[in-house]
């Protein structure tokens, strides 16, 4: 059975101490992992705060945007996080969304090339091969000893983000695992097959696949579906997520969503997200129904299923919604 985690949206309205409190709550309830997203925030510093506020749970970035950090900076933060937590930190890296990066003046290259290269650079620094990777770096000594970048006391797993099979295979060839975001339940198998191919090609076991499932828990099933539909309608229109939806066998719905997205037809977007599609991405409705749906996710090839909680009622805060959800879906 897959491990159970929780993924926190760090762009949501919450203070850092509240993210720490939510992670501590998940740890006390028996969750195995706590992940954090990155958008308009610094997920790595939030992860460090969570690690210092917890004692058992695995904590990781899901994912940090590689284009925003030099590999040396990401590796050295990972060293600190791992050392202070006894090896509980997982460094998840991804590319981010091109439109946002370009708006920040950050150039975007080729995803299937850039992400594996970034991971190789991070791993070179973590393994003590930093000077080999950056031979033009001027020598630095202390007490007559030539220095290299700091190495972690404990191994640091480095995971790569993926939505489709191509990125999953490219990332799995160099990383320790794959983190899938907004992939339908029926698409998890294709990602696992891609990591298996990467394992065969590199002569090592297939890296694990970790997945997320968005949760809208309330006794009002109709309200839960509407909240899920509002959340999904934008994301599944973005090209990468739309392709993942089509690849999972939902070609007609993907096409309708893409057409509405291109026309900026918000009403059409929502109408194209069917109840069946919501159940592919989300846990919706009363706690009992959501737990039954969660069993289905545990039946996939995922090594970890991370619940992404959302508030449903307009008056409920993000923090209150997350806390209520992690309690409702806690391991038994």
C-alpha positions in Angstrom: 0.0 0.0 0.0 1.2 3.5 -0.8 2.4 5.9 1.9 0.0 8.8 2.6 1.2 12.3 2.5 -0.2 15.9 2.5 0.8 18.6 0.1 0.5 22.3 1.2 -0.1 25.1 -1.3 2.4 27.7 -0.2 0.8 30.4 -2.3 -2.4 30.1 -0.2 -3.1 32.7 2.5 -1.3 31.3 5.5 1.8 32.4 7.5 4.9 30.2 7.7 4.1 29.2 11.3 0.7 28.0 10.2 2.3 25.8 7.5 4.5 24.4 10.3 1.5 23.8 12.5 -0.3 22.0 9.7 2.6 19.7 9.0 2.9 19.0 12.7 -0.8 18.1 12.8 -0.3 15.7 9.9 2.7 14.1 11.6 0.7 13.6 14.8 -2.2 12.0 12.8 0.2 9.5 11.2 0.8 10.9 7.8 4.1 9.7 6.2 5.1 12.9 4.3 4.5 16.6 4.0 5.2 18.4 0.7 5.1 22.0 -0.3 4.5 23.6 -3.6 6.3 26.7 -5.0 4.6 29.6 -6.7 5.3 33.2 -5.7 7.0 31.7 -2.6 10.3 30.0 -1.5 9.3 26.4 -0.9 12.8 25.4 0.4 12.8 27.9 3.3 9.3 26.8 4.2 10.5 23.2 4.1 13.3 24.0 6.5 10.9 25.6 8.9 8.6 22.5 8.7 11.6 20.2 9.3 12.6 22.2 12.4 9.0 22.0 13.7 8.6 18.2 13.2 10.4 15.1 14.2 9.4 12.1 12.1 7.6 13.0 8.9 9.3 13.1 5.6 9.4 16.7 4.1 10.0 17.7 0.6 9.6 20.4 -2.1 6.9 19.5 -4.6 8.6 21.1 -6.4 11.2 23.9 -6.4 11.6 25.7 -9.7 15.0 24.9 -11.1 15.2 27.9 -13.4 15.0 30.2 -10.3 18.0 28.7 -8.4 21.6 27.8 -9.4 22.2 24.1 -8.7 24.8 24.9 -6.1 22.3 27.0 -4.1 19.6 24.2 -4.2 22.2 21.6 -3.2 23.5 23.6 -0.3 20.1 24.3 1.1 19.4 20.6 0.8 22.5 19.8 2.8 21.4 22.1 5.6 17.8 20.7 5.6 19.0 17.1 5.6 21.6 17.7 8.3 19.2 19.5 10.7 16.4 16.9 10.2 18.4 13.6 10.4 17.9 12.9 6.7 14.2 13.5 6.4 14.4 16.0 3.5 13.5 15.2 -0.2 14.6 17.8 -2.8 11.9 17.8 -5.6 12.8 19.9 -8.6 10.8 21.0 -11.6 10.8 23.6 -14.4 7.9 25.8 -13.5 5.5 27.4 -16.0 7.2 29.1 -18.9 4.7 32.0 -19.0 5.5 32.9 -15.4 9.3 32.5 -15.8 9.4 34.7 -18.9 7.4 37.3 -17.0 10.2 37.4 -14.5 12.8 37.7 -17.2 14.0 34.1 -16.8 15.0 32.4 -20.1 13.4 29.0 -20.6 15.1 26.2 -22.5 14.3 22.6 -23.4 12.5 20.8 -20.5 13.6 17.3 -21.3 17.2 18.4 -21.5 17.4 21.1 -18.9 15.8 19.2 -15.9 18.1 16.1 -16.1 21.1 18.4 -16.5 20.1 20.4 -13.4 19.7 17.2 -11.4 23.1 15.9 -12.5 24.7 19.2 -11.4 22.9 19.1 -8.0 24.0 15.5 -7.5 27.5 16.3 -8.4 27.6 19.0 -5.7 26.0 16.7 -3.1 28.4 13.9 -3.8 31.5 16.0 -3.4 32.2 16.4 -7.2 31.4 20.1 -7.2 34.9 21.2 -8.3 34.9 18.6 -11.0 31.6 19.9 -12.3 32.8 23.6 -12.1 36.5 23.4 -12.9 36.9 27.1 -13.5 35.9 27.9 -9.9 38.9 29.6 -8.2 40.5 27.5 -5.6 39.6 28.2 -2.0 41.5 26.9 1.0 41.3 26.9 4.8 44.2 25.9 6.9 46.0 24.7 3.8 43.2 22.4 2.8 41.5 22.8 -0.6 37.8 23.2 -0.1 34.8 21.8 -2.0 31.1 22.4 -1.4 29.6 21.0 1.8 28.3 17.5 1.6 25.3 16.2 3.5 25.6 14.0 6.6 22.7 11.9 5.3 21.8 11.0 1.7 19.5 13.5 0.0 17.0 12.0 -2.5 16.5 14.2 -5.5 13.2 13.8 -7.3 12.0 15.3 -10.6 8.6 16.6 -11.6 6.6 15.1 -14.4 3.2 15.4 -15.9 3.7 13.2 -19.0 5.6 10.0 -19.7 8.4 11.7 -21.7 9.4 13.9 -18.7 9.0 11.0 -16.3 11.4 8.9 -18.2 13.9 11.7 -18.8 13.8 12.6 -15.1 13.9 9.1 -13.8 17.0 8.3 -15.7 19.0 10.6 -13.4 16.8 11.2 -10.3 15.8 9.1 -7.3 12.0 9.5 -7.9 9.3 11.2 -9.9 6.7 13.7 -8.5 3.5 13.9 -10.5 1.3 16.9 -10.1 -2.3 17.0 -11.5 -2.1 13.7 -13.3 -5.4 11.8 -13.5 -5.6 8.5 -11.6 -5.8 6.6 -14.9 -2.5 8.2 -16.0 -0.4 7.0 -13.1 0.4 3.7 -14.7 1.9 5.3 -17.8 4.3 7.3 -15.6 5.3 4.2 -13.7 6.0 2.4 -17.0 8.1 5.4 -18.0 10.2 5.2 -14.9 10.6 1.4 -15.4 12.0 2.0 -18.8 14.4 4.5 -17.4 15.5 2.0 -14.8 16.1 -0.7 -17.5 18.1 1.8 -19.6 20.3 2.8 -16.6 20.6 -0.6 -15.0 19.0 0.3 -11.7 15.6 -0.3 -10.1 12.8 1.9 -11.3 12.6 5.1 -9.2 9.3 5.5 -7.2 6.4 7.7 -8.5 4.8 10.0 -6.0 1.4 11.5 -6.9 -1.0 14.2 -5.6 -4.8 14.1 -5.4 -6.8 17.2 -4.6 -9.4 16.9 -1.8 -12.6 18.8 -1.4 -14.2 17.2 1.7 -17.7 18.2 2.7 -21.0 16.5 3.3 -22.4 18.5 0.4 -21.3 16.5 -2.6 -22.6 19.1 -5.1 -20.7 21.9 -3.4 -17.6 19.8 -3.3 -17.9 19.1 -7.1 -18.4 22.8 -7.9 -15.3 23.8 -5.8 -13.3 21.1 -7.6 -14.6 22.2 -11.0 -13.6 25.8 -10.3 -10.1 24.7 -9.2 -9.5 22.3 -12.1 -10.9 24.3 -15.0 -7.9 26.5 -15.3 -5.1 24.0 -14.7 -6.3 21.3 -17.1 -6.4 23.9 -19.9 -2.7 24.5 -19.6 -0.9 22.5 -22.4 1.1 20.1 -20.3 -1.8 19.1 -18.1 -4.1 19.0 -21.0 -1.8 16.6 -22.9 -1.7 14.4 -19.7 -5.4 14.2 -19.7 -5.6 13.2 -23.3 -2.9 10.6 -22.8 -4.9 9.0 -20.0 -7.7 8.3 -22.4 -9.9 11.4 -22.1 -9.3 12.8 -25.5 -12.7 14.3 -26.1 -12.8 16.1 -22.8 -9.2 17.3 -23.2 -10.1 18.7 -26.7 -13.2 20.5 -25.3 -11.2 22.0 -22.5 -8.3 23.1 -24.8 -10.8 24.8 -27.1 -12.5 26.7 -24.3 -9.1 27.6 -22.8 -7.9 29.0 -26.1 -11.1 31.1 -26.4 -10.9 32.3 -22.8 -14.3 30.9 -22.4 -14.5 30.4 -18.6 -18.1 29.1 -18.6 -17.1 26.6 -21.3 -14.1 25.5 -19.3 -16.2 24.7 -16.3 -18.9 22.9 -18.4 -16.2 20.8 -20.0 -15.0 19.5 -16.6 -17.4 16.6 -16.0 -18.1 14.8 -12.7 -16.3 11.8 -14.1 -13.3 14.0 -14.7 -13.4 15.4 -11.2 -13.3 11.9 -9.8 -10.2 11.3 -11.9 -8.3 14.1 -10.2 -10.0 14.7 -6.9 -11.5 13.3 -3.7 -14.9 15.0 -3.4 -17.8 14.8 -1.0 -18.3 13.4 2.5 -15.3 11.9 4.4 -16.5 8.3 3.8 -16.7 8.8 0.1 -13.3 10.5 -0.1 -11.7 7.7 1.9 -13.2 5.2 -0.6 -11.8 7.2 -3.5 -8.4 7.3 -1.7 -8.4 3.5 -1.7 -8.5 3.7 -5.5 -5.4 5.9 -5.6 -3.6 3.4 -3.3 -4.4 0.8 -5.9 -2.2 2.6 -8.5 1.5 2.1 -9.0 2.2 5.2 -6.8 4.6 4.8 -3.9 3.2 7.8 -2.1 -0.2 9.5 -2.5 -0.2 13.1 -1.2 -3.6 14.7 -0.5 -3.9 18.4 -1.5 -6.6 19.8 0.8 -8.8 22.7 -0.2 -11.5 24.6 1.7 -15.0 24.3 0.2 -17.2 26.8 2.0 -16.5 30.4 1.0 -16.2 31.5 4.7 -13.7 28.7 5.5 -10.0 29.8 5.6 -7.3 27.8 3.9 -5.7 26.8 7.2 -9.0 25.6 8.6 -9.9 23.7 5.5 -6.5 21.9 5.5 -6.7 21.0 9.1 -10.3 19.6 8.8 -9.3 17.6 5.7 -6.2 16.0 7.2 -8.2 15.0 10.2 -11.0 13.5 8.1 -8.6 11.5 5.9 -6.0 10.6 8.5 -4.5 7.0 8.3 -6.4 4.5 10.4 
